[in-house]
Amino acid sequence: MLINFLKFKKGEKKNMSNEIPKSEKSPEMEKVLNDMTEQCFGRSRTGKQCVTCGSEAVKAEDFKDDLSRKEFSISMMCQCCQDNMFS
């Protein structure tokens, strides 16, 4: 634990891989959410694109914290859109 703390203090980003795992949803729920985002925003929930603004290739390091990365895995909204929605 002390080693992890020291690495973080030296500037290493904790839990910051380029991959953001998608949240687990049933195929039926994924279809409903995909259809809804296509109707509302004209975008699919596939890939690493923000469904709200269309920002391409969203990466883990684009987010403020683990909670924001988790929110992206659920809603597919980038940090800027999350800030606008939840602030």
N, CA, C and O atoms as CSV, one atom per row, in Angstrom:
chain,resi,resn,atom,element,x,y,z
A,1,MET,N,N,0.819,-1.195,0.000
A,1,MET,CA,C,0.000,0.000,0.000
A,1,MET,C,C,0.863,1.260,0.000
A,1,MET,O,O,0.558,2.223,-0.704
A,2,LEU,N,N,1.932,1.255,0.781
A,2,LEU,CA,C,2.831,2.407,0.824
A,2,LEU,C,C,3.476,2.633,-0.543
A,2,LEU,O,O,3.649,3.776,-0.965
A,3,ILE,N,N,3.833,1.547,-1.237
A,3,ILE,CA,C,4.428,1.674,-2.568
A,3,ILE,C,C,3.441,2.329,-3.524
A,3,ILE,O,O,3.819,3.210,-4.296
A,4,ASN,N,N,2.183,1.909,-3.483
A,4,ASN,CA,C,1.165,2.516,-4.343
A,4,ASN,C,C,1.007,3.996,-4.019
A,4,ASN,O,O,0.862,4.815,-4.927
A,5,PHE,N,N,1.034,4.345,-2.751
A,5,PHE,CA,C,0.912,5.745,-2.357
A,5,PHE,C,C,2.084,6.550,-2.895
A,5,PHE,O,O,1.903,7.649,-3.419
A,6,LEU,N,N,3.293,5.997,-2.762
A,6,LEU,CA,C,4.483,6.707,-3.227
A,6,LEU,C,C,4.472,6.863,-4.747
A,6,LEU,O,O,4.867,7.912,-5.255
A,7,LYS,N,N,4.033,5.848,-5.477
A,7,LYS,CA,C,3.933,5.963,-6.931
A,7,LYS,C,C,2.947,7.059,-7.299
A,7,LYS,O,O,3.210,7.854,-8.201
A,8,PHE,N,N,1.815,7.109,-6.610
A,8,PHE,CA,C,0.805,8.121,-6.891
A,8,PHE,C,C,1.363,9.509,-6.585
A,8,PHE,O,O,1.129,10.450,-7.344
A,9,LYS,N,N,2.100,9.646,-5.480
A,9,LYS,CA,C,2.687,10.934,-5.107
A,9,LYS,C,C,3.710,11.403,-6.145
A,9,LYS,O,O,3.878,12.607,-6.339
A,10,LYS,N,N,4.393,10.474,-6.812
A,10,LYS,CA,C,5.388,10.842,-7.813
A,10,LYS,C,C,4.739,11.260,-9.133
A,10,LYS,O,O,5.444,11.616,-10.077
A,11,GLY,N,N,3.432,11.224,-9.212
A,11,GLY,CA,C,2.762,11.689,-10.419
A,11,GLY,C,C,2.173,10.598,-11.287
A,11,GLY,O,O,1.574,10.891,-12.321
A,12,GLU,N,N,2.332,9.340,-10.889
A,12,GLU,CA,C,1.706,8.288,-11.672
A,12,GLU,C,C,0.207,8.350,-11.478
A,12,GLU,O,O,-0.280,8.616,-10.379
A,13,LYS,N,N,-0.518,8.103,-12.553
A,13,LYS,CA,C,-1.973,8.122,-12.469
A,13,LYS,C,C,-2.459,6.751,-12.032
A,13,LYS,O,O,-2.127,5.738,-12.647
A,14,LYS,N,N,-3.231,6.726,-10.986
A,14,LYS,CA,C,-3.744,5.497,-10.413
A,14,LYS,C,C,-4.937,5.008,-11.231
A,14,LYS,O,O,-5.836,5.789,-11.544
A,15,ASN,N,N,-4.951,3.709,-11.582
A,15,ASN,CA,C,-6.063,3.095,-12.314
A,15,ASN,C,C,-6.403,3.862,-13.592
A,15,ASN,O,O,-7.574,4.128,-13.863
A,16,MET,N,N,-5.391,4.217,-14.373
A,16,MET,CA,C,-5.643,5.051,-15.543
A,16,MET,C,C,-5.183,4.367,-16.822
A,16,MET,O,O,-4.329,4.912,-17.522
A,17,SER,N,N,-5.701,3.225,-17.146
A,17,SER,CA,C,-5.376,2.638,-18.433
A,17,SER,C,C,-6.222,3.334,-19.491
A,17,SER,O,O,-7.154,4.069,-19.166
A,18,ASN,N,N,-5.898,3.102,-20.743
A,18,ASN,CA,C,-6.671,3.713,-21.826
A,18,ASN,C,C,-8.023,3.047,-22.004
A,18,ASN,O,O,-8.881,3.567,-22.717
A,19,GLU,N,N,-8.218,1.926,-21.378
A,19,GLU,CA,C,-9.467,1.194,-21.516
A,19,GLU,C,C,-10.439,1.534,-20.397
A,19,GLU,O,O,-10.077,1.549,-19.221
A,20,ILE,N,N,-11.660,1.802,-20.781
A,20,ILE,CA,C,-12.734,2.015,-19.805
A,20,ILE,C,C,-13.703,0.866,-20.000
A,20,ILE,O,O,-14.393,0.806,-21.018
A,21,PRO,N,N,-13.768,-0.054,-19.036
A,21,PRO,CA,C,-14.657,-1.203,-19.231
A,21,PRO,C,C,-16.114,-0.762,-19.266
A,21,PRO,O,O,-16.542,0.084,-18.482
A,22,LYS,N,N,-16.859,-1.346,-20.179
A,22,LYS,CA,C,-18.288,-1.037,-20.257
A,22,LYS,C,C,-19.004,-1.706,-19.087
A,22,LYS,O,O,-18.613,-2.782,-18.636
A,23,SER,N,N,-20.048,-1.056,-18.609
A,23,SER,CA,C,-20.830,-1.672,-17.539
A,23,SER,C,C,-21.618,-2.837,-18.120
A,23,SER,O,O,-21.997,-2.830,-19.292
A,24,GLU,N,N,-21.853,-3.820,-17.290
A,24,GLU,CA,C,-22.557,-5.029,-17.721
A,24,GLU,C,C,-24.054,-4.751,-17.818
A,24,GLU,O,O,-24.693,-4.364,-16.840
A,25,LYS,N,N,-24.597,-4.955,-19.008
A,25,LYS,CA,C,-26.037,-4.807,-19.219
A,25,LYS,C,C,-26.519,-5.967,-20.066
A,25,LYS,O,O,-25.756,-6.541,-20.843
A,26,SER,N,N,-27.769,-6.305,-19.915
A,26,SER,CA,C,-28.325,-7.368,-20.745
A,26,SER,C,C,-28.382,-6.881,-22.194
A,26,SER,O,O,-28.437,-5.675,-22.433
A,27,PRO,N,N,-28.371,-7.789,-23.151
A,27,PRO,CA,C,-28.489,-7.382,-24.554
A,27,PRO,C,C,-29.753,-6.565,-24.823
A,27,PRO,O,O,-29.747,-5.659,-25.656
A,28,GLU,N,N,-30.828,-6.890,-24.119
A,28,GLU,CA,C,-32.077,-6.155,-24.296
A,28,GLU,C,C,-31.944,-4.706,-23.822
A,28,GLU,O,O,-32.422,-3.783,-24.481
A,29,MET,N,N,-31.290,-4.517,-22.674
A,29,MET,CA,C,-31.084,-3.170,-22.151
A,29,MET,C,C,-30.147,-2.374,-23.059
A,29,MET,O,O,-30.386,-1.193,-23.311
A,30,GLU,N,N,-29.083,-3.014,-23.553
A,30,GLU,CA,C,-28.173,-2.341,-24.492
A,30,GLU,C,C,-28.929,-1.870,-25.733
A,30,GLU,O,O,-28.694,-0.765,-26.224
A,31,LYS,N,N,-29.833,-2.702,-26.238
A,31,LYS,CA,C,-30.600,-2.321,-27.423
A,31,LYS,C,C,-31.506,-1.128,-27.129
A,31,LYS,O,O,-31.586,-0.200,-27.935
A,32,VAL,N,N,-32.186,-1.142,-25.987
A,32,VAL,CA,C,-33.053,-0.023,-25.609
A,32,VAL,C,C,-32.239,1.266,-25.490
A,32,VAL,O,O,-32.630,2.302,-26.027
A,33,LEU,N,N,-31.101,1.199,-24.781
A,33,LEU,CA,C,-30.260,2.380,-24.602
A,33,LEU,C,C,-29.685,2.870,-25.927
A,33,LEU,O,O,-29.622,4.074,-26.176
A,34,ASN,N,N,-29.267,1.935,-26.772
A,34,ASN,CA,C,-28.715,2.319,-28.072
A,34,ASN,C,C,-29.785,2.992,-28.934
A,34,ASN,O,O,-29.525,4.021,-29.557
A,35,ASP,N,N,-30.979,2.415,-28.968
A,35,ASP,CA,C,-32.078,3.013,-29.739
A,35,ASP,C,C,-32.411,4.408,-29.217
A,35,ASP,O,O,-32.639,5.329,-30.002
A,36,MET,N,N,-32.439,4.564,-27.896
A,36,MET,CA,C,-32.767,5.852,-27.293
A,36,MET,C,C,-31.707,6.914,-27.625
A,36,MET,O,O,-32.051,8.038,-27.992
A,37,THR,N,N,-30.422,6.558,-27.498
A,37,THR,CA,C,-29.379,7.542,-27.791
A,37,THR,C,C,-29.337,7.881,-29.273
A,37,THR,O,O,-29.015,9.012,-29.637
A,38,GLU,N,N,-29.653,6.929,-30.128
A,38,GLU,CA,C,-29.709,7.232,-31.559
A,38,GLU,C,C,-30.852,8.198,-31.856
A,38,GLU,O,O,-30.701,9.102,-32.677
A,39,GLN,N,N,-31.992,8.016,-31.196
A,39,GLN,CA,C,-33.127,8.930,-31.395
A,39,GLN,C,C,-32.830,10.312,-30.816
A,39,GLN,O,O,-33.117,11.322,-31.458
A,40,CYS,N,N,-32.264,10.368,-29.623
A,40,CYS,CA,C,-32.032,11.645,-28.944
A,40,CYS,C,C,-30.843,12.418,-29.503
A,40,CYS,O,O,-30.914,13.634,-29.680
A,41,PHE,N,N,-29.749,11.709,-29.780
A,41,PHE,CA,C,-28.505,12.380,-30.138
A,41,PHE,C,C,-27.984,12.030,-31.528
A,41,PHE,O,O,-27.028,12.639,-32.007
A,42,GLY,N,N,-28.614,11.044,-32.179
A,42,GLY,CA,C,-28.154,10.635,-33.504
A,42,GLY,C,C,-26.860,9.848,-33.474
A,42,GLY,O,O,-26.162,9.764,-34.484
A,43,ARG,N,N,-26.527,9.268,-32.320
A,43,ARG,CA,C,-25.279,8.518,-32.167
A,43,ARG,C,C,-25.535,7.179,-31.490
A,43,ARG,O,O,-26.448,7.031,-30.678
A,44,SER,N,N,-24.704,6.213,-31.849
A,44,SER,CA,C,-24.768,4.883,-31.256
A,44,SER,C,C,-23.914,4.838,-29.988
A,44,SER,O,O,-23.019,5.664,-29.810
A,45,ARG,N,N,-24.186,3.888,-29.125
A,45,ARG,CA,C,-23.413,3.714,-27.893
A,45,ARG,C,C,-22.226,2.779,-28.100
A,45,ARG,O,O,-21.624,2.336,-27.122
A,46,THR,N,N,-21.879,2.472,-29.325
A,46,THR,CA,C,-20.744,1.589,-29.595
A,46,THR,C,C,-19.471,2.412,-29.696
A,46,THR,O,O,-19.518,3.585,-30.066
A,47,GLY,N,N,-18.350,1.819,-29.376
A,47,GLY,CA,C,-17.072,2.506,-29.472
A,47,GLY,C,C,-16.782,3.388,-28.272
A,47,GLY,O,O,-17.327,3.184,-27.187
A,48,LYS,N,N,-15.927,4.361,-28.477
A,48,LYS,CA,C,-15.480,5.262,-27.401
A,48,LYS,C,C,-15.881,6.704,-27.696
A,48,LYS,O,O,-15.124,7.629,-27.401
A,49,GLN,N,N,-17.044,6.901,-28.266
A,49,GLN,CA,C,-17.529,8.235,-28.603
A,49,GLN,C,C,-18.571,8.674,-27.582
A,49,GLN,O,O,-19.408,7.876,-27.160
A,50,CYS,N,N,-18.518,9.945,-27.186
A,50,CYS,CA,C,-19.533,10.495,-26.291
A,50,CYS,C,C,-20.853,10.572,-27.054
A,50,CYS,O,O,-20.910,11.146,-28.141
A,51,VAL,N,N,-21.907,10.001,-26.491
A,51,VAL,CA,C,-23.197,10.011,-27.190
A,51,VAL,C,C,-23.833,11.391,-27.193
A,51,VAL,O,O,-24.658,11.681,-28.060
A,52,THR,N,N,-23.472,12.250,-26.247
A,52,THR,CA,C,-24.089,13.563,-26.136
A,52,THR,C,C,-23.489,14.564,-27.112
A,52,THR,O,O,-24.218,15.177,-27.891
A,53,CYS,N,N,-22.150,14.741,-27.081
A,53,CYS,CA,C,-21.509,15.771,-27.911
A,53,CYS,C,C,-20.802,15.208,-29.135
A,53,CYS,O,O,-20.476,15.954,-30.058
A,54,GLY,N,N,-20.559,13.899,-29.155
A,54,GLY,CA,C,-19.889,13.286,-30.294
A,54,GLY,C,C,-18.375,13.284,-30.207
A,54,GLY,O,O,-17.709,12.899,-31.168
A,55,SER,N,N,-17.809,13.706,-29.075
A,55,SER,CA,C,-16.362,13.708,-28.900
A,55,SER,C,C,-15.820,12.309,-29.177
A,55,SER,O,O,-16.319,11.324,-28.632
A,56,GLU,N,N,-14.805,12.229,-30.020
A,56,GLU,CA,C,-14.259,10.941,-30.463
A,56,GLU,C,C,-13.183,10.416,-29.525
A,56,GLU,O,O,-12.530,11.189,-28.825
A,57,ALA,N,N,-13.004,9.124,-29.512
A,57,ALA,CA,C,-11.902,8.448,-28.823
A,57,ALA,C,C,-11.715,8.922,-27.380
A,57,ALA,O,O,-10.624,9.350,-27.003
A,58,VAL,N,N,-12.756,8.848,-26.590
A,58,VAL,CA,C,-12.681,9.215,-25.171
A,58,VAL,C,C,-11.775,8.211,-24.465
A,58,VAL,O,O,-11.926,7.002,-24.643
A,59,LYS,N,N,-10.830,8.710,-23.661
A,59,LYS,CA,C,-9.863,7.865,-22.971
A,59,LYS,C,C,-10.019,8.008,-21.456
A,59,LYS,O,O,-10.593,8.983,-20.970
A,60,ALA,N,N,-9.511,7.042,-20.732
A,60,ALA,CA,C,-9.612,7.031,-19.268
A,60,ALA,C,C,-9.002,8.280,-18.648
A,60,ALA,O,O,-9.544,8.816,-17.681
A,61,GLU,N,N,-7.884,8.750,-19.189
A,61,GLU,CA,C,-7.225,9.909,-18.596
A,61,GLU,C,C,-7.977,11.217,-18.831
A,61,GLU,O,O,-7.603,12.255,-18.284
A,62,ASP,N,N,-9.030,11.171,-19.639
A,62,ASP,CA,C,-9.849,12.365,-19.875
A,62,ASP,C,C,-10.764,12.691,-18.688
A,62,ASP,O,O,-11.353,13.771,-18.636
A,63,PHE,N,N,-10.882,11.763,-17.739
A,63,PHE,CA,C,-11.835,11.923,-16.642
A,63,PHE,C,C,-11.155,12.365,-15.357
A,63,PHE,O,O,-9.978,12.082,-15.134
A,64,LYS,N,N,-11.908,13.063,-14.516
A,64,LYS,CA,C,-11.399,13.604,-13.249
A,64,LYS,C,C,-11.086,12.517,-12.230
A,64,LYS,O,O,-10.115,12.619,-11.480
A,65,ASP,N,N,-11.916,11.473,-12.207
A,65,ASP,CA,C,-11.778,10.471,-11.160
A,65,ASP,C,C,-12.421,9.161,-11.590
A,65,ASP,O,O,-13.004,9.062,-12.670
A,66,ASP,N,N,-12.304,8.152,-10.719
A,66,ASP,CA,C,-12.854,6.829,-11.018
A,66,ASP,C,C,-14.374,6.866,-11.168
A,66,ASP,O,O,-14.935,6.144,-11.992
A,67,LEU,N,N,-15.037,7.702,-10.376
A,67,LEU,CA,C,-16.496,7.792,-10.466
A,67,LEU,C,C,-16.929,8.315,-11.838
A,67,LEU,O,O,-17.914,7.838,-12.402
A,68,SER,N,N,-16.207,9.278,-12.367
A,68,SER,CA,C,-16.526,9.819,-13.694
A,68,SER,C,C,-16.264,8.785,-14.786
A,68,SER,O,O,-17.016,8.697,-15.756
A,69,ARG,N,N,-15.187,7.997,-14.626
A,69,ARG,CA,C,-14.925,6.920,-15.588
A,69,ARG,C,C,-16.029,5.879,-15.527
A,69,ARG,O,O,-16.461,5.364,-16.559
A,70,LYS,N,N,-16.486,5.569,-14.320
A,70,LYS,CA,C,-17.582,4.600,-14.185
A,70,LYS,C,C,-18.850,5.150,-14.832
A,70,LYS,O,O,-19.574,4.411,-15.498
A,71,GLU,N,N,-19.124,6.428,-14.644
A,71,GLU,CA,C,-20.301,7.044,-15.260
A,71,GLU,C,C,-20.232,6.945,-16.778
A,71,GLU,O,O,-21.250,6.706,-17.427
A,72,PHE,N,N,-19.038,7.127,-17.356
A,72,PHE,CA,C,-18.892,6.973,-18.801
A,72,PHE,C,C,-19.238,5.558,-19.225
A,72,PHE,O,O,-19.873,5.356,-20.260
A,73,SER,N,N,-18.823,4.569,-18.429
A,73,SER,CA,C,-19.123,3.176,-18.781
A,73,SER,C,C,-20.625,2.906,-18.751
A,73,SER,O,O,-21.106,1.978,-19.402
A,74,ILE,N,N,-21.360,3.715,-17.996
A,74,ILE,CA,C,-22.815,3.554,-17.901
A,74,ILE,C,C,-23.532,4.397,-18.950
A,74,ILE,O,O,-24.364,3.889,-19.702
A,75,SER,N,N,-23.202,5.693,-18.997
A,75,SER,CA,C,-23.966,6.625,-19.830
A,75,SER,C,C,-23.315,6.945,-21.165
A,75,SER,O,O,-23.982,7.428,-22.080
A,76,MET,N,N,-22.006,6.680,-21.286
A,76,MET,CA,C,-21.232,7.016,-22.492
A,76,MET,C,C,-21.154,8.528,-22.707
A,76,MET,O,O,-21.110,8.994,-23.845
A,77,MET,N,N,-21.136,9.305,-21.590
A,77,MET,CA,C,-20.969,10.758,-21.672
A,77,MET,C,C,-19.549,11.122,-21.241
A,77,MET,O,O,-19.052,10.627,-20.230
A,78,CYS,N,N,-18.890,12.006,-22.030
A,78,CYS,CA,C,-17.540,12.459,-21.696
A,78,CYS,C,C,-17.572,13.331,-20.434
A,78,CYS,O,O,-18.643,13.664,-19.927
A,79,GLN,N,N,-16.389,13.694,-19.939
A,79,GLN,CA,C,-16.301,14.479,-18.702
A,79,GLN,C,C,-17.027,15.811,-18.829
A,79,GLN,O,O,-17.751,16.207,-17.916
A,80,CYS,N,N,-16.845,16.505,-19.942
A,80,CYS,CA,C,-17.486,17.805,-20.142
A,80,CYS,C,C,-19.012,17.676,-20.099
A,80,CYS,O,O,-19.685,18.480,-19.454
A,81,CYS,N,N,-19.552,16.675,-20.777
A,81,CYS,CA,C,-21.004,16.476,-20.783
A,81,CYS,C,C,-21.515,16.050,-19.412
A,81,CYS,O,O,-22.605,16.454,-19.007
A,82,GLN,N,N,-20.734,15.229,-18.686
A,82,GLN,CA,C,-21.114,14.867,-17.321
A,82,GLN,C,C,-21.158,16.108,-16.447
A,82,GLN,O,O,-22.092,16.282,-15.664
A,83,ASP,N,N,-20.147,16.983,-16.573
A,83,ASP,CA,C,-20.115,18.210,-15.780
A,83,ASP,C,C,-21.334,19.075,-16.082
A,83,ASP,O,O,-21.945,19.629,-15.168
A,84,ASN,N,N,-21.685,19.191,-17.349
A,84,ASN,CA,C,-22.855,19.985,-17.737
A,84,ASN,C,C,-24.161,19.377,-17.227
A,84,ASN,O,O,-25.072,20.096,-16.815
A,85,MET,N,N,-24.240,18.063,-17.258
A,85,MET,CA,C,-25.468,17.361,-16.863
A,85,MET,C,C,-25.653,17.348,-15.339
A,85,MET,O,O,-26.759,17.571,-14.844
A,86,PHE,N,N,-24.584,17.091,-14.609
A,86,PHE,CA,C,-24.709,16.852,-13.167
A,86,PHE,C,C,-24.302,18.039,-12.287
A,86,PHE,O,O,-24.364,17.943,-11.062
A,87,SER,N,N,-23.896,19.134,-12.884
A,87,SER,CA,C,-23.490,20.302,-12.077
A,87,SER,C,C,-24.631,21.246,-11.854
A,87,SER,O,O,-24.463,22.274,-11.199
